[in-house]
C-alpha cells in the first residue's frame, strides 16, 4: 500500500516537473523557436485552438518564424493571435499564404524580466510538488493503523527523498533556462 502511494506520488511529481520544463520552453530567448508559438490560442470559428493545430511552424532564420496555415481562411485570425500574444512582441506580416513573425532583439532589461517570469514559473512548480507531497503524506498517515508507525516513517523518509529529487530537477531546469536567457 505504501509502495502504491509512493509510486503514484513519483508519477505525479514527474508530470509536474515536465510541466515546468514545458513552461520554461515557452519563455523566449534570443532565438525564434516554434515551441514559443505552439500554445498561442487562435479563435478558429469561435473556438480557441492552439496554433500548433492550425499551422506548420518553421524557422526562416534566427529571429524569423514562418507560419503556414493549413486553412488559408484562418490566416487573419492566426496573424491577430500572434500579434496579441503576450511576451513575444513579434512583428507580424503575411503575403497571403504564409505569416512571417519576426522577434525583436532582446535588451538586457527584457532578459531580466524573462528571468523573473521563469523564476515565478519555477516557484509555481515547486508549490505544485509540495502540494503533491502533502497529499501523499496525508495518505501515508491514513495507513498508520493498517501497516504500523515504522513502515509509515520509512515511507515518509522515501517521500522526502522523492520530493527533494523533483525540486532539485526544477532548480536545475531553472538554472539552465536562466543561463540561456542571459546568454548574448
C-alpha positions in Angstrom: 0.0 0.0 0.0 2.8 2.4 0.9 4.6 1.5 -2.3 1.4 2.3 -4.3 1.2 5.7 -2.7 4.9 6.4 -3.4 4.7 5.2 -7.0 1.6 7.4 -7.7 3.3 10.4 -6.0 6.5 9.9 -8.0 4.5 9.8 -11.3 2.5 13.0 -10.3 5.7 14.8 -9.3 7.4 13.8 -12.6 4.4 15.3 -14.5 4.8 18.5 -12.5 8.5 18.6 -13.4 7.7 18.1 -17.1 5.0 20.8 -17.0 7.6 23.2 -15.5 10.1 22.4 -18.3 7.3 22.9 -20.8 6.5 26.3 -19.3 10.2 27.2 -19.4 10.4 26.4 -23.1 7.5 28.8 -23.8 9.6 31.8 -22.5 11.6 33.1 -25.4 15.3 33.5 -25.6 17.1 35.5 -28.3 16.1 32.9 -31.0 12.8 32.2 -32.7 11.6 28.8 -31.6 8.5 27.1 -32.9 7.8 25.9 -29.4 7.1 29.5 -28.4 4.1 29.7 -30.8 2.7 26.2 -30.3 0.3 27.1 -27.5 -0.9 30.5 -28.8 -4.7 30.3 -28.8 -6.3 31.3 -32.1 -10.1 31.9 -32.3 -10.8 29.4 -35.1 -14.5 29.6 -36.0 -15.3 30.8 -32.4 -13.3 28.1 -30.7 -9.9 28.8 -29.0 -7.5 26.4 -30.8 -3.7 26.1 -30.2 -1.7 27.5 -33.2 0.2 24.2 -33.5 -3.1 22.5 -34.6 -3.8 25.1 -37.3 -0.5 25.7 -38.9 3.0 24.4 -39.5 5.8 26.4 -37.9 9.3 26.7 -39.3 12.4 28.8 -38.7 13.3 31.0 -41.6 16.3 32.4 -39.7 17.4 33.0 -36.1 14.7 35.6 -35.4 12.0 34.9 -38.0 9.4 32.1 -37.9 7.3 31.1 -40.9 3.7 30.1 -40.0 1.9 28.3 -42.8 -1.8 27.8 -42.0 -3.5 24.6 -43.1 -6.7 26.6 -43.7 -6.0 29.8 -45.6 -9.2 31.2 -44.3 -7.7 31.3 -40.8 -4.7 33.5 -41.9 -6.1 36.8 -40.4 -7.1 35.1 -37.1 -3.7 33.5 -36.8 -1.9 36.8 -37.6 -4.0 38.6 -35.0 -3.4 35.9 -32.3 0.4 36.1 -32.8 0.3 39.9 -32.7 -1.7 39.8 -29.5 0.4 37.1 -27.8 1.9 38.3 -24.5 5.7 38.4 -24.0 6.5 38.0 -27.7 6.4 41.4 -29.2 6.6 39.9 -32.7 6.4 42.0 -35.8 3.9 40.1 -38.0 3.2 40.3 -41.7 1.7 38.0 -44.3 1.9 37.6 -48.0 -1.5 35.9 -48.4 -0.2 32.3 -47.9 2.4 32.4 -45.1 2.9 34.6 -42.0 6.3 35.9 -41.1 6.7 36.6 -37.4 10.0 38.4 -36.6 11.0 38.6 -33.0 12.8 41.8 -31.8 16.3 41.7 -30.3 16.3 41.2 -26.6 17.6 44.0 -24.4 19.3 43.4 -21.1 16.3 44.8 -19.3 13.9 42.5 -21.2 16.2 39.4 -20.5 16.0 40.2 -16.7 12.2 40.4 -17.0 12.1 37.0 -18.6 14.4 35.6 -15.8 11.8 36.9 -13.3 9.0 35.2 -15.2 10.9 31.9 -15.3 11.6 32.1 -11.6 7.9 32.6 -10.9 7.1 29.6 -13.0 9.7 27.6 -11.1 8.2 28.6 -7.8 4.7 27.6 -9.0 6.1 24.2 -10.0 7.7 23.8 -6.6 4.5 24.6 -4.9 2.8 22.0 -7.0 5.3 19.4 -6.0 4.9 20.3 -2.3 1.1 20.0 -2.6 1.6 16.5 -4.1 3.9 15.7 -1.2 1.3 17.0 1.4 -1.4 14.8 -0.2 0.8 11.8 -0.2 1.8 12.4 3.5 -1.9 12.5 4.4 -2.4 9.2 2.5 0.5 7.7 4.4 -0.8 8.9 7.8 -4.2 7.3 7.0 -2.4 4.0 6.6 -0.8 4.0 10.1 -3.4 1.9 11.6 -3.1 -0.8 8.9 0.7 -1.1 8.5 2.3 0.4 11.6 4.2 3.5 12.5 7.7 2.2 11.5 6.6 1.4 7.9 4.9 4.8 7.6 8.0 6.5 8.9 10.1 4.7 6.2 7.6 5.7 3.6 7.7 9.3 4.7 11.5 9.3 4.5 11.3 8.0 1.0 8.7 10.6 0.2 11.1 13.3 1.3 13.8 11.9 -1.0 11.4 11.8 -4.0 10.3 15.4 -3.3 13.9 16.6 -2.9 14.9 15.0 -6.2 12.0 16.6 -8.1 12.6 20.1 -6.5 16.3 19.7 -7.5 15.2 18.9 -11.0 13.1 22.1 -11.2 16.1 24.1 -9.9 18.4 22.5 -12.5 16.0 23.3 -15.3 15.7 26.9 -13.9 19.5 27.4 -13.9 19.7 26.1 -17.5 16.9 28.4 -18.6 18.4 31.4 -16.8 21.8 30.9 -18.4 20.1 30.5 -21.8 18.2 33.8 -21.3 21.2 35.8 -20.1 23.4 34.5 -22.9 24.0 37.2 -25.5 
